[in-house]
């Protein structure tokens, strides 16, 4: 690893793999995360803390849903959309899921083209990811508007248990906020790629770190889709 | 892997994972569309969810190519959330029973 030349105790090349390697990595007077850019290690630690935030949201959703004596609204019907004259359950949510997965795919490829020093393709893929993310937020806004028009409020709704509204707005709102921040983040990284900032630095970890954040947003949606929309 | 910079893997790998994620998402959507209920529904939702999450973390986030030290540091701590889930499930059962006993009329 020519690029992992950051000086510091234990920056020496990693030795063994597997358990032996882990024990030696965690031993004293060494860098624990070898071959990992410090920014990447900290992005992972931030994502770990974010996991606990979303984890707590989903657990609180489970708690209010399990403890209410009022029937829970049927998400399949609440989120149905009438297309071509027939009502299709959860269709918008399904489209949003596919869009977010596609954005993850383009981002994964952007990281690859970044490391391959192909600036144009890398930036194009990042911008494509940002556009897909922005369209996701747009659909989320449409979903919110539709539900608000139907009378869903954080304190009640016409379909059933009042907690449905509060958990829906809190969880999807926080996730949508993450996507929006991610879109801004990606645009900034794309500009840096085009300007050649990472070439001057001699390393493209910045793109991979942005990618980690973006994949995490997709990962959280996998759990929201499963627990909130499908359960 | 040690000689190349960062995480570089064939584009084909990402395309396969992308395709698999599409298929798995379609499957989880079909669970709702087909109207499965009860245990079958819940277990299918959880299986497809875990497979999708696993693919994203392992391949898109490159965890399967990282050293065990960072894999454990990031992936083990979230497991304690399962303890929280268990605690809150017990608590909400109790709340549910209490509400049923004292707050339902008729």
Interface residues (C-beta under 8 A of the other chain):
Chain A: X1 X2 X3 X13 X14 X17 X18 X19 X21 X22 X25 X26 X32 X33 X34 X35 X36 X37 X41 X44 X45 X47 X48 X51 X52 X55 X56 X59 X60 X62 X63 X64 X66 X67 X68 X69 X76 X89 X90 X94 X97 X98 X101 X102 X104 X105 X107 X108 X109 X111 X112 X115 X116 X203 X204 X205 X208 X211 X212 X215 X216 X218 X219 X222 X223 X225 X226 X229 X230 X231
Chain B: X2 X4 X5 X6 X7 X8 X9 X11 X14 X15 X17 X18 X21 X22 X25 X28 X29 X31 X32 X33 X41 X42 X45 X46 X48 X49 X52 X53 X56 X57 X59 X60 X61 X62 X66 X67 X68 X69 X70 X72 X73 X74 X77 X78 X81 X84 X85 X88 X89 X91 X92 X93 X95 X96 X99 X100 X103 X104
